[in-house]
Amino acid sequence: MKKIALLALIATLALSGCTQSAPKVAEPTKAATPALSVAWEKSLPIKSSLIDNALFDNDVCQSEPSVNDGTYANDSLAEYNANTYRQCSNFHDFETDAAAMDCPANVYIYTGEGAGTDVKHALSYEDGWSLALLYGKGWQIEFELANSMTSSESAEVLAAKCAPTIAAYCKLIGGGTVRYGDYKN
């Protein structure tokens, strides 16, 4: 019985803070800090660097690739230069930090044309899958598990391990959310 109650609590916590599938909760007695996306959406068109900086300021992002190291190439370099795409990670170094984390994630920030509009789709792709896609007016942020291709655990187990981390990001960032498994290919 305790195990079922614990699982129910974890599921409830994992869903809180996001607009899709989130249960109704009692109003807080004092004013809560507005989600980060509330401020972003007041400055349309949104620059990806604005979101990137906010994610660093709030400890979602810990590192990002240099524009010169090859991560930003071809189309992504053009999007970087247009300030419609950024990439960061929630760890400093994959070999040391990420290995000790339950949910090491790469974060992809899009603010270009169509961002936040065509988001209700499966998050599994030919070359991997993503944990969650957060979105709003003029922006979307995709969280991809950094070690998903090398782990021996299933995508469902890995997504469950990351549920508390994604819930915290949802609460902080706001907007709508699509999680791995919400839609099927």
Secondary structure as UniProt FT lines:
FT   HELIX           2..15
FT   TURN            16..17
FT   HELIX           36..40
FT   TURN            41..42
FT   HELIX           48..57
FT   TURN            58..59
FT   TURN            67..68
FT   HELIX           75..81
FT   TURN            82..83
FT   STRAND          85..89
FT   TURN            94..97
FT   HELIX           98..100
FT   STRAND          105..110
FT   TURN            113..117
FT   STRAND          124..125
FT   TURN            126..127
FT   STRAND          128..129
FT   STRAND          132..136
FT   TURN            137..138
FT   STRAND          139..145
FT   TURN            146..150
FT   HELIX           155..173
FT   STRAND          176..179
FT   TURN            180..181
//
